[in-house]
Amino acid sequence: MAVSSDRHVALVTHPVRPGAARIANAFARLLAESGVRAVVPTEQSAFFDPEVADTRHEQDLLDGAELVVVLGGDGTILWGAELARDRQIPLLGLNLGHVGFLAEAEEDELSEVAEAIVSRRYRVERRMALDVELFQDGLLLARTWALNEASIEKGRGTRMLDFMVSIDDVPLSRWGADGVLCATPTGSTAYAWSAGGPVVWPDVEALLVVPNSVHALFSRPLVVSPQSEIRVVLGGGPQRGQVWCDGRRYFELGAGAEIVVRRSDQPVLLARLHGAAFVQRLVAKFHLPVEGWRRPQDPTGA
């Protein structure tokens, strides 16, 4: 396929994973052979043959890029999401990690992925993100976002976090717990899964509230409207809290702090190569036992 030489994608990879540099360079070469240039962060330039990749500083990395391609596990893909979201450029993940739920392909599919990029044979999904606001003593401390979840957790020296959760300014419950997660459907297979939350199909529009190790009679995870506002207010006393967004952006809070979570107007765009059903991804990524299943016969005989 003839390809314009000015096409390029931004390519980032896990900085220390064994073999990542070799795989990334091989992938950049596959793209270059078809006329698509890889542009890589300056700090990762040592990974690449200069014949197959150009380097730029991170603030210029996405200029003119048609995709952000990430080689790594889910943590590296979340780093790529930070780069891609503000510019609304689709993100495509190649898994070099363990589960790699956000990834679209595996290490042994480099050639197929390169061919799909060259041919523009991919579709783009819009994934819901969260807007997160943090208040202390009524003052806005920070405003951030999350693709997977905002995790409100007990801080250093705090044995149990005391907090009140409200939905749409109506109090729901006071909990003593290790914390609570506010998650998206995309995040339902991440930390929220480990905390006992439900798996939510990514095309379902909803927000999740998942208490983590709660000492209370009512401690069920909740699925609420995507238009809802979730507010978590820390109790008084000497306790300290902390908030992690996607395990990457971290904030410390004191007693009385408020965390407000809403659906963001700005989604994350994920490039998808395969038409596999979400349940197939669940089975493959979590190695679920499905041996012996037989497709039901159509009673009409069709």
C-alpha positions as CSV (number, residue, x, y, z in Angstrom):
1,M,0.0,0.0,0.0
2,A,1.4,3.4,-0.9
3,V,1.6,5.7,2.0
4,S,2.4,9.3,2.4
5,S,5.8,9.8,4.0
6,D,4.4,12.6,6.3
7,R,2.2,10.2,8.3
8,H,3.4,9.5,11.8
9,V,2.3,8.0,15.1
10,A,3.6,8.8,18.6
11,L,5.2,5.7,20.2
12,V,5.9,5.3,23.9
13,T,7.1,2.2,25.7
14,H,7.7,0.8,29.1
15,P,11.1,2.4,30.2
16,V,12.6,-0.6,32.0
17,R,10.7,-3.8,31.1
18,P,13.1,-6.5,29.8
19,G,12.9,-6.7,26.0
20,A,10.6,-3.6,25.6
21,A,13.3,-1.5,23.8
22,R,14.0,-4.3,21.3
23,I,10.2,-4.9,20.6
24,A,9.6,-1.1,20.3
25,N,12.4,-0.7,17.8
26,A,11.2,-3.7,15.8
27,F,7.7,-2.2,15.7
28,A,9.0,1.2,14.6
29,R,10.9,-0.6,11.8
30,L,7.7,-2.3,10.6
31,L,5.9,1.0,10.4
32,A,8.9,2.7,8.7
33,E,9.0,0.1,6.0
34,S,5.4,1.0,5.0
35,G,6.0,4.8,5.2
36,V,4.6,5.6,8.6
37,R,7.1,7.3,10.9
38,A,7.3,6.6,14.7
39,V,7.9,9.7,16.8
40,V,9.3,8.9,20.3
41,P,10.0,10.8,23.5
42,T,13.5,12.2,23.7
43,E,14.2,10.3,26.9
44,Q,13.5,7.0,25.1
45,S,15.6,7.9,22.0
46,A,18.3,5.3,23.0
47,F,15.8,2.5,22.4
48,F,15.5,3.3,18.7
49,D,17.5,3.2,15.5
50,P,17.4,6.8,14.2
51,E,16.6,5.4,10.7
52,V,13.2,4.2,11.9
53,A,12.1,6.8,14.5
54,D,12.3,10.6,15.2
55,T,12.6,12.0,18.7
56,R,10.8,15.0,20.3
57,H,10.3,16.4,23.7
58,E,7.1,15.2,25.4
59,Q,5.3,18.5,25.0
60,D,5.7,18.3,21.2
61,L,5.3,14.5,20.9
62,L,1.7,14.5,19.7
63,D,1.9,17.3,17.2
64,G,0.4,15.9,14.0
65,A,0.2,12.3,15.3
66,E,-2.7,10.2,14.1
67,L,-2.3,7.7,16.9
68,V,-0.6,7.2,20.3
69,V,0.8,3.7,20.4
70,V,1.8,2.3,23.8
71,L,3.9,-0.8,24.4
72,G,3.7,-2.0,27.9
73,G,1.2,-3.1,30.5
74,D,-1.9,-1.2,31.8
75,G,0.2,1.2,33.8
76,T,2.1,2.3,30.7
77,I,-1.2,2.6,28.7
78,L,-2.6,4.9,31.4
79,W,0.5,7.0,31.0
80,G,-0.3,7.1,27.3
81,A,-3.8,8.1,28.1
82,E,-2.5,11.2,29.9
83,L,-0.7,12.2,26.7
84,A,-3.6,11.4,24.3
85,R,-6.7,12.6,26.1
86,D,-6.2,16.4,26.0
87,R,-5.5,16.2,22.3
88,Q,-8.3,13.7,21.7
89,I,-6.0,11.4,19.7
90,P,-6.8,7.7,19.7
91,L,-4.7,5.4,21.9
92,L,-3.7,1.9,20.9
93,G,-2.1,-0.4,23.4
94,L,0.2,-3.4,22.8
95,N,0.5,-5.6,25.8
96,L,3.9,-6.4,27.2
97,G,2.6,-6.9,30.8
98,H,0.5,-9.5,32.5
99,V,-3.2,-8.9,32.1
100,G,-3.1,-5.9,29.9
101,F,-6.9,-5.4,29.9
102,L,-6.6,-2.0,28.2
103,A,-4.3,-3.4,25.4
104,E,-5.7,-4.2,22.0
105,A,-3.0,-6.7,20.9
106,E,-0.2,-8.9,22.2
107,E,3.5,-8.9,21.6
108,D,3.2,-11.6,18.9
109,E,0.9,-9.5,16.8
110,L,3.3,-6.7,15.9
111,S,3.0,-7.2,12.2
112,E,-0.8,-7.3,12.2
113,V,-0.9,-4.1,14.3
114,A,1.5,-2.3,12.0
115,E,-0.5,-3.4,8.9
116,A,-3.8,-2.1,10.5
117,I,-2.2,1.3,11.3
118,V,-0.8,1.6,7.8
119,S,-4.2,0.7,6.3
120,R,-6.1,2.8,8.9
121,R,-8.1,-0.4,9.7
122,Y,-9.2,0.4,13.2
123,R,-12.3,1.8,14.9
124,V,-12.3,4.3,17.7
125,E,-14.2,3.9,21.0
126,R,-15.1,6.7,23.3
127,R,-14.4,5.7,26.9
128,M,-16.0,7.6,29.8
129,A,-13.6,9.4,32.1
130,L,-14.1,11.0,35.5
131,D,-13.6,14.6,36.6
132,V,-12.3,14.7,40.2
133,E,-12.3,17.8,42.4
134,L,-10.6,18.0,45.9
135,F,-11.6,20.5,48.5
136,Q,-10.1,21.3,51.9
137,D,-11.9,23.7,54.3
138,G,-14.1,24.8,51.4
139,L,-11.2,25.7,49.1
140,L,-10.5,23.9,45.8
141,L,-7.1,22.2,46.2
142,A,-6.9,20.3,42.9
143,R,-8.9,19.3,39.8
144,T,-7.9,16.2,38.0
145,W,-9.4,13.2,36.1
146,A,-9.3,9.4,35.8
147,L,-10.0,6.8,33.2
148,N,-10.2,3.9,35.5
149,E,-10.9,5.1,39.0
150,A,-10.4,7.7,41.8
151,S,-9.4,5.7,44.9
152,I,-10.0,7.4,48.2
153,E,-7.8,5.6,50.8
154,K,-6.6,5.9,54.4
155,G,-3.4,7.9,54.7
156,R,-0.3,7.3,56.7
157,G,-0.9,6.7,60.4
158,T,-4.7,6.2,59.9
159,R,-5.9,2.7,60.8
160,M,-9.4,3.2,59.3
161,L,-10.9,6.0,57.2
162,D,-14.2,7.5,58.5
163,F,-16.2,9.1,55.7
164,M,-19.7,9.9,54.4
165,V,-20.8,9.2,50.9
166,S,-23.6,11.1,49.2
167,I,-25.1,10.8,45.8
168,D,-26.6,13.9,44.2
169,D,-26.4,15.8,47.5
170,V,-28.4,13.1,49.3
171,P,-26.5,11.3,52.0
172,L,-26.1,7.5,51.4
173,S,-24.1,6.1,54.3
174,R,-21.3,6.7,56.7
175,W,-18.6,4.1,56.4
176,G,-15.5,3.1,58.4
177,A,-13.3,1.4,55.8
178,D,-9.9,1.2,54.1
179,G,-11.5,3.5,51.5
180,V,-13.9,3.7,48.6
181,L,-13.4,3.7,44.8
182,C,-15.3,5.8,42.3
183,A,-14.9,4.0,39.0
184,T,-15.9,4.0,35.3
185,P,-17.0,0.9,33.4
186,T,-13.5,0.8,31.9
187,G,-12.2,0.7,35.5
188,S,-14.6,-2.0,36.6
189,T,-12.0,-4.6,35.5
190,A,-9.1,-2.8,37.3
191,Y,-8.9,-1.9,41.1
192,A,-12.7,-2.0,41.5
193,W,-12.6,-5.7,40.4
194,S,-10.1,-6.5,43.1
195,A,-12.3,-4.7,45.7
196,G,-15.3,-6.8,44.8
197,G,-17.1,-4.5,42.4
198,P,-19.2,-5.6,39.5
199,V,-17.9,-6.0,35.9
200,V,-19.6,-3.4,33.7
201,W,-19.6,-3.6,29.9
202,P,-17.7,-0.6,28.5
203,D,-20.6,0.6,26.4
204,V,-22.8,0.9,29.5
205,E,-23.0,4.4,30.8
206,A,-22.7,4.4,34.6
207,L,-20.6,5.3,37.5
208,L,-19.5,2.8,40.2
209,V,-19.1,3.3,43.9
210,V,-17.2,0.4,45.5
211,P,-16.4,0.4,49.2
212,N,-13.1,-1.2,50.1
213,S,-13.0,-3.4,53.2
214,V,-15.9,-1.7,54.9
215,H,-16.8,-2.4,58.6
216,A,-20.6,-1.9,58.2
217,L,-23.8,-3.9,57.4
218,F,-24.4,-2.0,54.2
219,S,-21.3,-2.3,52.1
220,R,-22.5,-3.3,48.6
221,P,-21.0,-1.8,45.5
222,L,-23.3,0.6,43.7
223,V,-23.9,1.3,40.0
224,V,-25.3,4.8,39.7
225,S,-26.4,7.1,36.9
226,P,-23.7,8.6,34.7
227,Q,-25.3,12.0,35.5
228,S,-24.9,11.6,39.2
229,E,-22.4,13.5,41.4
230,I,-20.6,11.4,44.0
231,R,-19.3,13.2,47.0
232,V,-17.1,11.7,49.7
233,V,-16.5,13.7,52.9
234,L,-13.8,12.6,55.3
235,G,-14.7,12.6,59.0
236,G,-13.0,14.7,61.7
237,G,-10.2,13.9,64.1
238,P,-6.5,13.2,63.4
239,Q,-7.2,10.9,60.4
240,R,-5.5,11.5,57.1
241,G,-6.7,10.5,53.6
242,Q,-5.2,10.2,50.2
243,V,-6.6,10.1,46.7
244,W,-5.1,8.2,43.8
245,C,-6.4,8.7,40.2
246,D,-5.5,5.7,38.0
247,G,-2.7,4.9,40.4
248,R,-0.7,7.8,38.9
249,R,-1.9,11.1,40.3
250,Y,-1.7,11.4,44.1
251,F,-3.1,13.9,46.6
252,E,-3.0,14.0,50.4
253,L,-6.0,15.3,52.3
254,G,-6.9,16.0,55.9
255,A,-10.0,15.6,58.1
256,G,-13.1,17.3,56.6
257,A,-11.8,17.1,53.0
258,E,-14.3,16.6,50.3
259,I,-13.9,14.6,47.0
260,V,-16.4,15.3,44.3
261,V,-16.5,12.9,41.3
262,R,-18.6,13.4,38.1
263,R,-18.6,12.1,34.6
264,S,-16.1,14.1,32.5
265,D,-17.2,15.8,29.3
266,Q,-13.9,14.7,27.8
267,P,-13.6,11.0,27.0
268,V,-10.5,8.9,26.3
269,L,-10.4,7.6,22.7
270,L,-9.2,4.0,22.3
271,A,-8.3,2.5,18.9
272,R,-9.7,-1.0,18.5
273,L,-8.5,-3.5,15.9
274,H,-10.7,-6.5,16.8
275,G,-14.5,-7.0,16.8
276,A,-14.4,-9.5,19.6
277,A,-17.2,-9.3,22.1
278,F,-16.3,-7.9,25.5
279,V,-17.1,-11.3,27.1
280,Q,-14.3,-12.8,24.9
281,R,-11.9,-10.3,26.3
282,L,-12.9,-11.2,29.9
283,V,-12.4,-14.9,29.2
284,A,-9.0,-14.4,27.5
285,K,-7.6,-11.9,30.0
286,F,-8.7,-13.6,33.2
287,H,-8.3,-17.2,31.9
288,L,-11.9,-18.0,32.8
289,P,-12.9,-21.7,32.5
290,V,-15.2,-22.2,29.5
291,E,-14.0,-25.7,28.4
292,G,-16.9,-28.0,27.4
293,W,-19.3,-25.2,26.4
294,R,-21.4,-26.0,23.4
295,R,-23.3,-23.5,21.4
296,P,-27.1,-23.9,21.9
297,Q,-28.9,-25.2,18.8
298,D,-31.4,-23.0,17.1
299,P,-34.9,-24.5,18.0
300,T,-36.1,-23.4,14.5
301,G,-33.4,-25.6,12.9
302,A,-32.0,-22.6,11.0
